[in-house]
Amino acid sequence: MRVLYFGVLKDMVGHPSAEMDLPSGSSVGTLIEIHEGQTAAMGFPWRSIAAAVNREYAQAGDLLHDGDEVALLPPVSGGWL
């Protein structure tokens, strides 16, 4: 599967996208847990990101399949009122 990183996530992992192989039955939550483990020292709140699978917003329990494209989107904040 192809994983796309946006915003600060792209800076954290050092590239805009990656190809990943996950075990059969893996979910969006599994993918996030893997990333959380790889960047634990950075203290990023991975559980607060949004994910989209094949351009549709997804939930942690949604299963992933070969050929999926997963976009990981950091939380958005800031702005002026």
C-alpha positions in Angstrom: 0.0 0.0 0.0 1.1 3.6 -0.5 1.1 5.9 2.4 1.0 9.7 1.8 2.1 12.1 4.5 0.9 15.7 4.8 1.9 18.8 6.7 4.2 18.2 9.7 4.0 14.4 9.2 6.0 14.7 5.9 8.7 16.6 7.9 8.7 14.0 10.7 9.1 10.9 8.4 11.4 12.8 6.0 9.5 12.0 2.8 6.1 12.7 1.2 5.1 9.1 0.7 6.2 5.5 1.3 5.3 2.0 0.2 4.4 -0.3 3.1 3.5 -4.0 3.4 1.3 -4.8 6.4 0.0 -8.2 7.5 -3.4 -9.3 6.3 -6.2 -8.0 8.4 -4.3 -4.8 9.4 -6.4 -1.7 10.0 -5.9 2.0 9.8 -5.3 1.9 13.6 -2.5 -0.7 13.1 -0.9 1.6 10.5 -1.0 4.6 13.0 0.4 2.4 15.8 3.3 1.4 13.6 4.1 5.1 12.9 3.6 6.0 16.5 6.2 3.3 17.5 8.7 4.5 14.9 8.5 8.2 16.1 7.9 7.7 19.8 10.8 9.9 20.8 9.2 12.8 19.0 6.1 12.8 21.2 3.7 13.5 18.3 0.0 12.8 19.0 -0.6 10.2 16.3 -4.0 9.3 17.7 -5.3 12.8 16.8 -4.6 12.6 13.1 -7.1 12.0 10.4 -6.7 9.2 7.8 -8.2 8.7 4.4 -8.2 5.4 2.5 -8.6 5.8 -1.3 -9.6 9.4 -0.8 -12.4 8.6 1.7 -12.1 9.5 5.3 -11.5 6.4 7.4 -11.7 5.2 11.0 -9.2 3.3 13.0 -11.0 0.0 12.7 -11.3 0.1 8.9 -9.3 -2.7 7.3 -6.6 -2.1 4.8 -6.0 -4.0 1.6 -3.2 -4.4 -1.0 -3.2 -1.5 -3.4 -4.9 0.9 -1.0 -3.7 4.5 -0.8 -3.7 5.9 2.7 -3.3 9.6 3.4 -2.3 10.6 6.9 -3.4 14.1 7.8 -2.2 16.0 10.9 -4.6 18.0 13.1 -5.3 21.5 11.9 -5.2 24.4 14.3 -4.7 28.2 14.4 -6.2 31.0 12.4 -7.7 34.3 13.2 -11.3 35.1 14.2 
